[in-house]
Amino acid sequence: MSVYIVSLKIAEGSFDTGFSVTLQISQEGLPAELEISSQLPAAPQIPQQYNLWQTAYLGVKRVARLESNKAFITNYSRSENCDRAAFKLLASMNNWLDADSFRHLKERFLSKLNPVDEIRILIQTENILLQCLPWHLVNWFEPYTKAEVALSKPSYEKEKHS
């Protein structure tokens, strides 16, 4: 079993025009074994669906203590709306990442890694909305039970230890 570092650098672009993406895969502590670039297509529905999910999520009333009401009221419909909005957002993300223009990058990712390997996936972007998306739930990572997803800025500097 190996430990792999997978970096998805999402650079220039927007949800209206698409994003430039670079995939880099390396074994921990070694130089990159693979680096390829691709283009994610436009997906203007994702910010809208994220906002709908966030609104639905914030609308789910959390009761801190039990209270007696004159009429029996449930939060089922609010919770159901939140679940529905989350499902639509995730479906849009999966469709976006499965786009024809991006498929070769996904296929390289899947062919290079073994589901038993430990994988650290870094989503590197400056885009705030991309940082807020539920990357840990996308279908790319389902077979990899030992994968963890983290966010970082695209540029960094390694600290020198004395």
DSSP file with accessible surface (Angstrom, degrees, kcal/mol):
  #  RESIDUE AA STRUCTURE BP1 BP2  ACC     N-H-->O    O-->H-N    N-H-->O    O-->H-N    TCO  KAPPA ALPHA  PHI   PSI    X-CA   Y-CA   Z-CA
    1    1 A M              0   0  145      0, 0.0     2,-0.3     0, 0.0   116,-0.1   0.000 360.0 360.0 360.0 132.3    0.0    0.0    0.0
    2    2 A S        -     0   0   37    112,-0.1   116,-1.9    25,-0.0     2,-0.5  -0.751 360.0-127.1-112.0 160.6    1.3    3.4   -1.0
    3    3 A V  E     -a  118   0A  31     -2,-0.3    25,-2.9   114,-0.2     2,-0.4  -0.947  30.5-166.6-107.2 124.0    0.5    6.9    0.1
    4    4 A Y  E     -aB 119  27A  22    114,-2.8   116,-2.9    -2,-0.5     2,-0.5  -0.873  16.0-149.3-114.0 145.4   -0.4    9.2   -2.8
    5    5 A I  E     -aB 120  26A  41     21,-3.3    21,-2.1    -2,-0.4     2,-0.5  -0.964  16.9-170.2-109.7 121.3   -0.7   13.0   -3.0
    6    6 A V  E     -aB 121  25A   0    114,-3.1   116,-3.5    -2,-0.5     2,-0.5  -0.969   0.9-167.2-114.8 124.2   -3.2   14.1   -5.6
    7    7 A S  E     -aB 122  24A   6     17,-3.0    17,-2.3    -2,-0.5     2,-0.7  -0.959  10.0-170.9-115.7 124.6   -3.3   17.8   -6.4
    8    8 A L  E     -aB 123  23A   6    114,-3.1   116,-2.8    -2,-0.5     2,-0.8  -0.930  12.2-165.6-109.6 100.6   -6.2   19.3   -8.4
    9    9 A K  E     -aB 124  22A  67     13,-2.9    13,-2.2    -2,-0.7     2,-0.8  -0.814   1.7-167.3 -90.8 112.6   -5.1   22.9   -9.2
   10   10 A I  E     + B   0  21A   4    114,-3.0   116,-0.5    -2,-0.8   117,-0.3  -0.898  22.9 160.2-103.1 108.4   -8.1   24.9  -10.4
   11   11 A A  E     +     0   0A  61      9,-2.9   116,-0.1    -2,-0.8   115,-0.1   0.441  38.3  15.3-102.5-125.6   -6.7   28.1  -11.8
   12   12 A E  E    S+     0   0A 156      7,-0.1     8,-2.5     2,-0.0    -1,-0.3  -0.099  89.8  55.3 -56.4 144.7   -8.0   30.7  -14.2
   13   13 A G  E     - B   0  19A  43      6,-0.2     2,-0.3    -3,-0.1     6,-0.2  -0.783  59.3-116.8 133.9-172.0  -11.7   30.9  -15.0
   14   14 A S  E  >  - B   0  18A  39      4,-1.8     4,-2.8    -2,-0.3     3,-0.3  -0.941  37.6 -96.3-155.5 172.4  -15.2   31.1  -13.7
   15   15 A F  T  4 S+     0   0   15     -2,-0.3    28,-2.9     1,-0.2    30,-0.1   0.759 123.8  53.5 -69.1 -21.6  -18.4   29.1  -13.6
   16   16 A D  T  4 S+     0   0  120     26,-0.2    -1,-0.2    27,-0.2    26,-0.2   0.772 124.6  21.7 -82.1 -26.9  -19.5   31.1  -16.6
   17   17 A T  T  4 S-     0   0  101     -3,-0.3    25,-0.3     1,-0.3    -2,-0.2   0.569 109.9-110.6-115.5 -16.0  -16.5   30.4  -18.8
   18   18 A G  E  <  -B   14   0A   0     -4,-2.8    -4,-1.8    23,-0.3     2,-0.4  -0.349  30.1 -95.0 102.5 171.6  -14.9   27.2  -17.3
   19   19 A F  E     -BC  13  40A   2     21,-1.6    21,-3.1    -6,-0.2     2,-0.4  -0.967  18.5-124.2-130.0 145.5  -11.7   26.6  -15.4
   20   20 A S  E     - C   0  39A  42     -8,-2.5    -9,-2.9    -2,-0.4     2,-0.4  -0.726  36.1-169.9 -81.8 134.6   -8.2   25.5  -16.2
   21   21 A V  E     -BC  10  38A   1     17,-2.8    17,-2.8    -2,-0.4     2,-0.4  -0.988  15.8-164.7-132.6 138.3   -7.2   22.5  -14.1
   22   22 A T  E     -BC   9  37A  37    -13,-2.2   -13,-2.9    -2,-0.4     2,-0.5  -0.990   9.1-156.6-121.9 127.6   -3.9   20.7  -13.6
   23   23 A L  E     -BC   8  36A   0     13,-3.2    13,-2.2    -2,-0.4     2,-0.4  -0.892  12.9-179.1-101.6 130.6   -3.9   17.2  -12.1
   24   24 A Q  E     -BC   7  35A  52    -17,-2.3   -17,-3.0    -2,-0.5     2,-0.4  -0.999   3.7-173.3-131.4 131.4   -0.6   16.1  -10.4
   25   25 A I  E     +BC   6  34A   0      9,-2.3     8,-2.8    -2,-0.4     9,-1.7  -0.990  13.7 156.5-126.9 131.2   -0.1   12.7   -8.7
   26   26 A S  E     -BC   5  32A  17    -21,-2.1   -21,-3.3    -2,-0.4     2,-0.3  -0.984  42.9-109.0-146.4 155.0    2.9   11.7   -6.7
   27   27 A Q  E >   -B    4   0A  60      4,-0.5     3,-2.6    -2,-0.3   -23,-0.3  -0.643  61.0 -81.5 -78.5 146.8    3.8    9.2   -4.1
   28   28 A E  T 3  S+     0   0   99    -25,-2.9    -1,-0.1    -2,-0.3   -25,-0.1  -0.232 116.3   8.3 -54.1 127.2    4.4   10.9   -0.8
   29   29 A G  T 3  S+     0   0   82      1,-0.3    -1,-0.3    -3,-0.1    -2,-0.0   0.413 112.2  97.2  84.4  -1.6    7.9   12.3   -0.6
   30   30 A L  S <  S-     0   0   97     -3,-2.6    -1,-0.3     1,-0.1     3,-0.1  -0.801  81.4 -91.3-117.1 160.8    8.7   11.7   -4.3
   31   31 A P        -     0   0  109      0, 0.0    -4,-0.5     0, 0.0    -1,-0.1  -0.219  62.6 -73.9 -64.0 161.6    8.5   13.8   -7.4
   32   32 A A  E     -C   26   0A  47     -6,-0.2    -6,-0.3     1,-0.1     3,-0.1  -0.266  35.2-165.6 -59.9 135.6    5.3   13.9   -9.4
   33   33 A E  E    S+     0   0A  76     -8,-2.8     2,-0.3     1,-0.3    -7,-0.2   0.670  77.6  22.6 -89.2 -24.8    4.6   10.7  -11.5
   34   34 A L  E     +C   25   0A  13     -9,-1.7    -9,-2.3     2,-0.0     2,-0.3  -0.995  56.6 170.6-147.2 136.2    1.9   12.4  -13.5
   35   35 A E  E     +C   24   0A 118     -2,-0.3     2,-0.3   -11,-0.2   -11,-0.2  -0.898  15.9 158.1-146.9 116.8    1.0   16.0  -14.4
   36   36 A I  E     -C   23   0A  34    -13,-2.2   -13,-3.2    -2,-0.3     2,-0.3  -0.970  24.9-142.6-136.6 154.2   -1.7   16.8  -17.0
   37   37 A S  E     +C   22   0A  77     -2,-0.3     2,-0.3   -15,-0.2   -15,-0.2  -0.833  23.2 160.6-116.6 156.1   -3.9   19.8  -17.7
   38   38 A S  E     -C   21   0A  17    -17,-2.8   -17,-2.8    -2,-0.3     2,-0.4  -0.899  33.9-108.1-156.3-177.4   -7.5   20.1  -18.8
   39   39 A Q  E     -C   20   0A  83     62,-0.6   -19,-0.2    -2,-0.3   -21,-0.0  -0.989  16.0-147.7-129.3 122.8  -10.4   22.4  -18.9
   40   40 A L  E     -C   19   0A   2    -21,-3.1   -21,-1.6    -2,-0.4     3,-0.1  -0.767  31.9-123.4 -81.3 134.0  -13.5   22.2  -16.8
   41   41 A P        -     0   0   40      0, 0.0   -23,-0.3     0, 0.0   -22,-0.1  -0.167  37.0 -74.0 -72.4 171.7  -16.5   23.5  -18.9
   42   42 A A        +     0   0   49    -25,-0.3   -26,-0.2   -26,-0.2   -27,-0.1  -0.311  45.5 178.2 -60.7 145.8  -18.8   26.3  -17.9
   43   43 A A    >   +     0   0    0    -28,-2.9     3,-1.6   -29,-0.1   -27,-0.2  -0.447  10.1 165.3-149.4  67.0  -21.3   25.4  -15.2
   44   44 A P  T 3> S+     0   0   57      0, 0.0     4,-0.8     0, 0.0   -28,-0.1   0.718  72.4  66.5 -64.5 -16.2  -23.3   28.5  -14.3
   45   45 A Q  H 3> S+     0   0   67      1,-0.2     4,-2.9     2,-0.2     5,-0.2   0.764  85.2  72.3 -75.4 -22.5  -25.9   26.4  -12.5
   46   46 A I  H <> S+     0   0    0     -3,-1.6     4,-2.8     1,-0.2     5,-0.2   0.944  96.8  45.9 -64.9 -47.6  -23.5   25.4   -9.7
   47   47 A P  H  > S+     0   0   30      0, 0.0     4,-2.4     0, 0.0    -1,-0.2   0.926 115.1  49.6 -60.4 -37.6  -23.3   28.8   -7.9
   48   48 A Q  H  X S+     0   0  124     -4,-0.8     4,-2.2     1,-0.2    -2,-0.2   0.928 113.2  45.4 -64.2 -44.9  -27.1   29.0   -8.2
   49   49 A Q  H  X S+     0   0   39     -4,-2.9     4,-2.5     2,-0.2    40,-0.2   0.862 110.9  53.4 -69.4 -34.2  -27.6   25.5   -6.7
   50   50 A Y  H  X S+     0   0   24     -4,-2.8     4,-2.9    -5,-0.2    -1,-0.2   0.939 109.9  48.1 -62.4 -45.2  -25.0   26.2   -4.0
   51   51 A N  H  X S+     0   0   87     -4,-2.4     4,-2.5    -5,-0.2    -2,-0.2   0.892 111.4  50.2 -63.3 -39.4  -27.0   29.3   -3.0
   52   52 A L  H  X S+     0   0  116     -4,-2.2     4,-2.5     2,-0.2    -1,-0.2   0.918 112.6  46.9 -63.8 -43.6  -30.3   27.3   -3.0
   53   53 A W  H  X S+     0   0   66     -4,-2.5     4,-3.1    32,-0.3     5,-0.2   0.937 112.4  49.5 -63.4 -45.7  -28.7   24.6   -0.8
   54   54 A Q  H  X S+     0   0   74     -4,-2.9     4,-2.6     1,-0.2    -2,-0.2   0.925 112.4  47.8 -61.0 -42.5  -27.2   27.2    1.6
   55   55 A T  H  X S+     0   0   98     -4,-2.5     4,-1.2     2,-0.2    -1,-0.2   0.926 114.2  46.6 -62.8 -45.1  -30.6   29.0    1.9
   56   56 A A  H  X S+     0   0   21     -4,-2.5     4,-0.6     2,-0.2    26,-0.3   0.914 112.6  50.4 -64.1 -41.5  -32.4   25.7    2.5
   57   57 A Y  H >< S+     0   0  105     -4,-3.1     3,-1.2     1,-0.2    -2,-0.2   0.929 110.9  47.5 -63.5 -45.1  -29.8   24.6    5.0
   58   58 A L  H 3< S+     0   0  130     -4,-2.6    -1,-0.2     1,-0.2    -2,-0.2   0.739 106.6  60.7 -69.3 -20.0  -30.0   27.8    6.9
   59   59 A G  H 3< S+     0   0   33     -4,-1.2     2,-0.8    -5,-0.2    -1,-0.2   0.575  75.5 103.8 -82.7 -11.8  -33.8   27.5    6.9
   60   60 A V  S << S-     0   0   23     -3,-1.2     2,-0.4    -4,-0.6    16,-0.0  -0.633  74.2-135.7 -74.2 113.3  -33.8   24.2    8.7
   61   61 A K        -     0   0  128     -2,-0.8     2,-0.7    14,-0.1    -2,-0.1  -0.548  13.2-155.8 -76.2 126.8  -34.9   25.3   12.2
   62   62 A R        -     0   0  173     -2,-0.4     2,-0.6     2,-0.0    -1,-0.0  -0.909   8.1-150.3-103.4 116.0  -32.9   23.7   15.0
   63   63 A V        -     0   0   81     -2,-0.7     3,-0.1     1,-0.1    -2,-0.0  -0.754   6.7-163.4 -90.3 124.1  -34.9   23.6   18.2
   64   64 A A  S    S+     0   0  109     -2,-0.6     2,-0.3     1,-0.1    -1,-0.1   0.772  74.2  14.2 -78.3 -28.4  -32.6   23.8   21.3
   65   65 A R  S    S-     0   0  175      0, 0.0     2,-0.2     0, 0.0    -1,-0.1  -0.976  88.1 -93.8-143.9 160.5  -35.3   22.6   23.7
   66   66 A L        -     0   0  175     -2,-0.3     2,-0.3    -3,-0.1    -2,-0.0  -0.540  42.7-178.4 -76.7 136.3  -38.7   20.9   23.5
   67   67 A E        -     0   0  117     -2,-0.2     2,-0.5    -4,-0.0    -4,-0.0  -0.972  27.5-119.7-133.6 151.3  -41.7   23.2   23.5
   68   68 A S        -     0   0  118     -2,-0.3     2,-0.3     4,-0.0     4,-0.0  -0.774  31.3-166.0 -90.5 128.9  -45.4   22.6   23.4
   69   69 A N        -     0   0   94     -2,-0.5     3,-0.0     1,-0.1    -2,-0.0  -0.836  28.3-128.2-112.5 154.1  -47.2   24.1   20.4
   70   70 A K  S    S+     0   0  226     -2,-0.3     2,-0.4     1,-0.1    -1,-0.1   0.883  99.9  34.1 -65.7 -39.0  -50.9   24.6   19.9
   71   71 A A  S    S-     0   0   62     -3,-0.0     2,-0.6     2,-0.0    -1,-0.1  -0.903  95.3-107.7-116.3 149.3  -50.7   22.8   16.5
   72   72 A F        +     0   0  190     -2,-0.4     2,-0.4    -4,-0.0    -4,-0.0  -0.642  45.0 177.9 -77.4 116.2  -48.4   20.0   15.6
   73   73 A I        -     0   0  118     -2,-0.6     2,-0.3     3,-0.0    -4,-0.0  -0.971   8.7-167.1-122.5 135.9  -45.7   21.4   13.3
   74   74 A T        -     0   0   74     -2,-0.4     3,-0.2     1,-0.0     4,-0.2  -0.834  25.5-142.2-118.0 160.5  -42.8   19.5   11.8
   75   75 A N  S  > S+     0   0   55     -2,-0.3     4,-2.5     1,-0.2     5,-0.2   0.135  70.2 113.9 -99.8  17.1  -39.7   20.7   10.1
   76   76 A Y  H  > S+     0   0  151      1,-0.2     4,-3.0     2,-0.2     5,-0.2   0.918  73.8  49.1 -57.7 -46.0  -39.9   17.8    7.7
   77   77 A S  H  > S+     0   0   68     -3,-0.2     4,-2.4     1,-0.2    -1,-0.2   0.895 112.1  48.8 -66.7 -36.6  -40.6   19.9    4.6
   78   78 A R  H  > S+     0   0  123      2,-0.2     4,-2.0     1,-0.2    -1,-0.2   0.922 113.9  46.0 -66.2 -43.1  -37.6   22.2    5.4
   79   79 A S  H  X S+     0   0   47     -4,-2.5     4,-2.6     2,-0.2    -2,-0.2   0.908 112.4  51.0 -64.1 -42.1  -35.3   19.3    5.9
   80   80 A E  H  X S+     0   0   71     -4,-3.0     4,-2.6    -5,-0.2    -2,-0.2   0.900 109.0  51.2 -62.9 -40.9  -36.6   17.6    2.8
   81   81 A N  H  X S+     0   0   74     -4,-2.4     4,-2.5     2,-0.2    -1,-0.2   0.898 110.1  49.9 -62.6 -39.8  -36.0   20.9    0.8
   82   82 A C  H  X S+     0   0   11     -4,-2.0     4,-2.5   -26,-0.3    -2,-0.2   0.936 111.8  47.4 -64.2 -46.1  -32.4   21.0    2.2
   83   83 A D  H  X S+     0   0  104     -4,-2.6     4,-2.5     2,-0.2    -2,-0.2   0.909 112.6  49.6 -61.1 -43.2  -31.8   17.3    1.2
   84   84 A R  H  X S+     0   0  111     -4,-2.6     4,-2.3     2,-0.2    -2,-0.2   0.922 111.7  48.1 -63.6 -43.4  -33.2   17.9   -2.3
   85   85 A A  H  X S+     0   0   14     -4,-2.5     4,-2.2     2,-0.2   -32,-0.3   0.901 112.2  49.6 -65.1 -40.0  -31.1   21.0   -2.8
   86   86 A A  H  X S+     0   0   36     -4,-2.5     4,-2.6     2,-0.2     5,-0.2   0.915 110.4  50.5 -65.0 -42.6  -28.0   19.1   -1.6
   87   87 A F  H  X S+     0   0  148     -4,-2.5     4,-2.7     1,-0.2    -2,-0.2   0.924 110.9  48.7 -61.6 -43.3  -28.7   16.3   -4.0
   88   88 A K  H  X S+     0   0  115     -4,-2.3     4,-2.3     2,-0.2    -1,-0.2   0.903 111.5  49.9 -65.0 -41.0  -29.1   18.7   -6.9
   89   89 A L  H  X S+     0   0    4     -4,-2.2     4,-2.4   -40,-0.2    -2,-0.2   0.952 113.3  45.3 -62.2 -47.5  -25.9   20.4   -6.1
   90   90 A L  H  X S+     0   0   39     -4,-2.6     4,-2.7     1,-0.2    -2,-0.2   0.905 111.6  52.4 -65.8 -39.7  -23.9   17.1   -5.9
   91   91 A A  H  X S+     0   0   32     -4,-2.7     4,-2.6    -5,-0.2    -1,-0.2   0.921 110.3  49.1 -61.9 -40.8  -25.5   15.8   -9.1
   92   92 A S  H  X S+     0   0   13     -4,-2.3     4,-2.5     2,-0.2    -2,-0.2   0.908 110.7  50.0 -64.7 -41.9  -24.5   19.0  -10.9
   93   93 A M  H  X S+     0   0    0     -4,-2.4     4,-2.6     2,-0.2    -2,-0.2   0.936 111.7  47.9 -61.8 -45.5  -20.9   18.7   -9.5
   94   94 A N  H  X S+     0   0   22     -4,-2.7     4,-1.2     1,-0.2    -2,-0.2   0.916 113.1  47.9 -63.3 -42.3  -20.7   15.1  -10.7
   95   95 A N  H  < S+     0   0  115     -4,-2.6    -1,-0.2    -5,-0.2    -2,-0.2   0.898 111.7  51.1 -62.8 -41.2  -22.0   15.9  -14.1
   96   96 A W  H >< S+     0   0    9     -4,-2.5     3,-1.3     1,-0.2    -2,-0.2   0.935 111.5  46.1 -61.0 -46.9  -19.6   18.8  -14.4
   97   97 A L  H 3< S+     0   0    4     -4,-2.6    -1,-0.2     1,-0.3    -2,-0.2   0.677 110.7  54.9 -73.1 -16.1  -16.6   16.6  -13.4
   98   98 A D  T 3< S+     0   0   38     -4,-1.2    -1,-0.3    -5,-0.2    -2,-0.2   0.299  79.3 135.3 -95.9   8.8  -17.8   13.9  -15.9
   99   99 A A    X>  -     0   0   21     -3,-1.3     3,-1.6     1,-0.1     4,-1.2  -0.196  67.0-118.0 -59.2 147.3  -17.9   16.4  -18.8
  100  100 A D  G >4 S+     0   0  126      1,-0.3     3,-0.5     2,-0.2     4,-0.5   0.877 114.1  56.3 -53.6 -41.2  -16.4   15.1  -22.1
  101  101 A S  G 34 S+     0   0   59      1,-0.2   -62,-0.6     2,-0.1    -1,-0.3   0.678 116.8  35.9 -68.0 -14.7  -13.8   17.8  -22.1
  102  102 A F  G X> S+     0   0    1     -3,-1.6     4,-1.6    -6,-0.1     3,-0.7   0.476  89.3  96.2-114.7  -6.4  -12.6   16.7  -18.7
  103  103 A R  H <X S+     0   0  100     -4,-1.2     4,-2.9    -3,-0.5     5,-0.2   0.853  77.9  58.1 -59.4 -40.6  -13.1   12.9  -18.9
  104  104 A H  H 3> S+     0   0   89     -4,-0.5     4,-2.0     1,-0.2    -1,-0.2   0.883 105.6  51.4 -62.0 -33.1   -9.4   12.1  -19.9
  105  105 A L  H <> S+     0   0    0     -3,-0.7     4,-2.2     2,-0.2    -1,-0.2   0.943 111.1  47.2 -67.5 -43.9   -8.2   13.7  -16.7
  106  106 A K  H  X S+     0   0   31     -4,-1.6     4,-2.8     1,-0.2    -2,-0.2   0.922 110.6  52.7 -63.3 -41.3  -10.7   11.7  -14.6
  107  107 A E  H  X S+     0   0  111     -4,-2.9     4,-2.4     1,-0.2    -1,-0.2   0.890 109.2  49.1 -64.2 -37.7   -9.6    8.5  -16.4
  108  108 A R  H  X S+     0   0  106     -4,-2.0     4,-1.8    -5,-0.2    -1,-0.2   0.910 110.9  51.0 -66.4 -40.9   -6.0    9.1  -15.7
  109  109 A F  H  X S+     0   0    0     -4,-2.2     4,-1.2     1,-0.2    -2,-0.2   0.959 113.7  43.9 -57.7 -51.6   -6.8    9.7  -12.0
  110  110 A L  H  < S+     0   0   64     -4,-2.8    -2,-0.2     1,-0.2    -1,-0.2   0.861 115.3  47.6 -65.9 -36.4   -8.8    6.5  -11.8
  111  111 A S  H  < S+     0   0   88     -4,-2.4    -1,-0.2    -5,-0.2    -2,-0.2   0.776 110.4  52.0 -77.3 -24.8   -6.2    4.4  -13.7
  112  112 A K  H  < S+     0   0   72     -4,-1.8     2,-0.3    -3,-0.2    -1,-0.2   0.751 104.5  61.7 -83.6 -23.7   -3.2    5.7  -11.7
  113  113 A L     <  -     0   0    9     -4,-1.2     6,-0.0    -5,-0.2   -88,-0.0  -0.792  68.7-141.4-113.7 149.9   -4.6    5.0   -8.2
  114  114 A N    >   -     0   0   80     -2,-0.3     3,-2.4     1,-0.1  -112,-0.1  -0.874  21.1-128.1-106.4 135.4   -5.6    1.8   -6.4
  115  115 A P  T 3  S+     0   0   57      0, 0.0    31,-0.5     0, 0.0    30,-0.5   0.723 108.9  56.4 -57.3 -19.9   -8.7    1.8   -4.1
  116  116 A V  T 3  S+     0   0   84     28,-0.1     2,-0.1    29,-0.1    28,-0.1   0.607  88.5 100.4 -86.5 -10.6   -6.6    0.3   -1.3
  117  117 A D  S <  S-     0   0   13     -3,-2.4     2,-0.5  -116,-0.1    29,-0.4  -0.401  80.1-116.2 -73.3 151.8   -4.0    3.1   -1.4
  118  118 A E  E     -a    3   0A  61   -116,-1.9  -114,-2.8    -2,-0.1     2,-0.4  -0.767  39.8-169.0 -84.0 127.9   -4.1    6.0    1.1
  119  119 A I  E     -ad   4 147A   0     27,-1.5    29,-2.2    -2,-0.5     2,-0.6  -0.982  20.3-162.7-129.8 130.4   -4.7    9.1   -0.9
  120  120 A R  E     -ad   5 148A  69   -116,-2.9  -114,-3.1    -2,-0.4     2,-0.6  -0.955  16.2-162.8-109.5 114.7   -4.5   12.8    0.1
  121  121 A I  E     -ad   6 149A   2     27,-3.1    29,-2.9    -2,-0.6     2,-0.6  -0.877   2.1-163.6-105.2 121.6   -6.4   14.9   -2.4
  122  122 A L  E     -ad   7 150A  51   -116,-3.5  -114,-3.1    -2,-0.6     2,-0.8  -0.924   7.0-159.4-106.6 120.4   -5.7   18.7   -2.4
  123  123 A I  E     -ad   8 151A   0     27,-2.9    29,-2.2    -2,-0.6     2,-0.6  -0.897  18.1-166.1 -94.0 110.4   -8.2   20.9   -4.1
  124  124 A Q  E     +ad   9 152A   3   -116,-2.8  -114,-3.0    -2,-0.8     2,-0.3  -0.897  26.4 128.9-108.3 114.9   -6.0   24.0   -4.8
  125  125 A T        -     0   0    2     27,-1.8  -114,-0.1    -2,-0.6    27,-0.1  -0.986  52.6-146.6-159.7 153.5   -7.9   27.2   -5.8
  126  126 A E  S    S+     0   0   98   -116,-0.5     2,-0.4    -2,-0.3  -115,-0.1   0.577  72.3 108.0 -91.3 -17.9   -8.3   30.9   -5.0
  127  127 A N     >  -     0   0   48   -117,-0.3     4,-1.7     1,-0.2  -117,-0.0  -0.498  60.5-153.8 -70.3 118.0  -12.0   30.8   -5.9
  128  128 A I  H  > S+     0   0  110     -2,-0.4     4,-1.1     1,-0.2    -1,-0.2   0.893  92.5  51.0 -61.6 -43.2  -14.0   31.0   -2.7
  129  129 A L  H >> S+     0   0   33      1,-0.2     4,-0.9     2,-0.2     3,-0.8   0.923 107.5  53.0 -64.9 -40.8  -17.1   29.2   -4.1
  130  130 A L  H >4 S+     0   0    0      1,-0.3     3,-0.6     2,-0.2    -1,-0.2   0.877 106.9  54.2 -59.4 -34.5  -15.0   26.3   -5.3
  131  131 A Q  H 3< S+     0   0   49     -4,-1.7    -1,-0.3     1,-0.2    -2,-0.2   0.772 106.6  52.3 -69.5 -24.3  -13.6   26.1   -1.8
  132  132 A C  H << S+     0   0   60     -4,-1.1    -1,-0.2    -3,-0.8    -2,-0.2   0.619  85.4 105.7 -87.2 -14.9  -17.1   25.8   -0.3
  133  133 A L  S << S-     0   0    8     -4,-0.9     2,-2.2    -3,-0.6     3,-0.2  -0.314  83.3-109.1 -70.5 152.1  -18.3   22.9   -2.5
  134  134 A P    >   +     0   0   28      0, 0.0     3,-1.9     0, 0.0     4,-0.4  -0.396  50.4 161.4 -81.1  68.6  -18.6   19.4   -1.1
  135  135 A W  G >   +     0   0    5     -2,-2.2     3,-1.4     1,-0.3     6,-0.2   0.824  66.0  67.6 -58.7 -32.8  -15.6   17.8   -2.9
  136  136 A H  G 3  S+     0   0  128      1,-0.3    -1,-0.3    -3,-0.2    11,-0.1   0.664 100.2  51.3 -65.5 -12.4  -15.5   14.9   -0.4
  137  137 A L  G <  S+     0   0   87     -3,-1.9    -1,-0.3     3,-0.0    -2,-0.2   0.516  78.9 118.1-102.4  -6.0  -18.8   13.7   -1.8
  138  138 A V  S X  S-     0   0    1     -3,-1.4     3,-1.4    -4,-0.4     4,-0.3  -0.268  73.5-118.3 -67.5 151.4  -18.1   13.6   -5.5
  139  139 A N  G >  S+     0   0   43      1,-0.3     3,-0.8     2,-0.2    -1,-0.1   0.664 103.4  77.0 -68.4 -15.0  -18.3   10.2   -7.2
  140  140 A W  G 3  S+     0   0    2      1,-0.2    -1,-0.3     2,-0.1     4,-0.1   0.875 100.4  41.7 -55.8 -39.2  -14.6   10.3   -8.3
  141  141 A F  G X  S+     0   0   15     -3,-1.4     3,-1.2    -6,-0.2    -1,-0.2   0.473  84.0  99.3 -95.6  -2.9  -13.5    9.4   -4.8
  142  142 A E  T <  S+     0   0  141     -3,-0.8    -1,-0.2    -4,-0.3    -2,-0.1   0.879  82.8  49.4 -54.7 -45.2  -16.2    6.8   -3.8
  143  143 A P  T 3  S+     0   0   65      0, 0.0     2,-1.2     0, 0.0    -1,-0.2   0.722  96.2  79.5 -69.6 -14.8  -14.0    3.7   -4.5
  144  144 A Y    X   +     0   0   14     -3,-1.2     3,-1.5     1,-0.2   -28,-0.1  -0.690  53.5 173.5 -98.8  88.7  -11.1    5.2   -2.5
  145  145 A T  T 3  S+     0   0  122     -2,-1.2    -1,-0.2   -30,-0.5   -29,-0.1   0.670  79.0  52.4 -71.1 -16.3  -12.1    4.4    1.1
  146  146 A K  T 3  S+     0   0  102    -31,-0.5   -27,-1.5   -29,-0.4     2,-0.3   0.029  86.2 115.4-107.1  26.2   -8.8    5.7    2.4
  147  147 A A  E <   -d  119   0A  29     -3,-1.5     2,-0.4    -6,-0.2   -27,-0.2  -0.726  43.0-169.3 -96.1 144.6   -8.9    9.1    0.6
  148  148 A E  E     -d  120   0A 107    -29,-2.2   -27,-3.1    -2,-0.3     2,-0.4  -0.984  11.2-144.6-129.9 144.5   -9.2   12.4    2.4
  149  149 A V  E     +d  121   0A  44     -2,-0.4     2,-0.3   -29,-0.2   -27,-0.2  -0.915  21.2 172.9-112.3 135.0   -9.9   15.7    0.7
  150  150 A A  E     -d  122   0A  46    -29,-2.9   -27,-2.9    -2,-0.4     2,-0.3  -0.931  22.5-131.6-135.9 159.5   -8.4   19.0    1.8
  151  151 A L  E     +d  123   0A  84     -2,-0.3     2,-0.3   -29,-0.2   -27,-0.2  -0.863  29.8 159.7-111.1 147.1   -8.4   22.6    0.4
  152  152 A S  E     -d  124   0A  38    -29,-2.2   -27,-1.8    -2,-0.3     4,-0.1  -0.980  43.1 -93.4-155.4 165.5   -5.4   24.8   -0.1
  153  153 A K        -     0   0  103     -2,-0.3   -27,-0.1   -29,-0.2   -29,-0.0  -0.472  39.8-118.1 -73.2 154.3   -4.3   27.9   -2.0
  154  154 A P  S    S+     0   0   36      0, 0.0     2,-0.4     0, 0.0    -1,-0.1   0.797  97.2  52.6 -69.3 -25.6   -2.6   27.2   -5.3
  155  155 A S        +     0   0   88      2,-0.0     2,-0.3   -30,-0.0    -2,-0.2  -0.880  65.8 151.9-114.2 144.8    0.7   28.8   -4.2
  156  156 A Y        -     0   0  174     -2,-0.4     2,-0.4    -4,-0.1    -4,-0.0  -0.965  33.3-132.2-156.8 168.3    2.6   28.0   -1.1
  157  157 A E        -     0   0  176     -2,-0.3     2,-0.3     0, 0.0    -2,-0.0  -0.994  24.0-125.9-133.8 127.1    6.1   28.0    0.3
  158  158 A K        -     0   0  175     -2,-0.4     2,-0.2     1,-0.1    -2,-0.0  -0.529  29.3-122.3 -71.8 132.3    7.6   25.1    2.2
  159  159 A E        -     0   0  148     -2,-0.3     2,-0.5     1,-0.1    -1,-0.1  -0.509  18.5-128.9 -75.4 143.3    9.0   26.1    5.6
  160  160 A K        -     0   0  200     -2,-0.2     2,-0.5     0, 0.0    -1,-0.1  -0.803  18.7-148.7 -92.8 128.5   12.6   25.4    6.3
  161  161 A H              0   0  166     -2,-0.5     0, 0.0     1,-0.0     0, 0.0  -0.836 360.0 360.0 -97.6 135.7   13.2   23.6    9.6
  162  162 A S              0   0  172     -2,-0.5    -1,-0.0     0, 0.0     0, 0.0  -0.482 360.0 360.0 -98.0 360.0   16.5   24.3   11.4
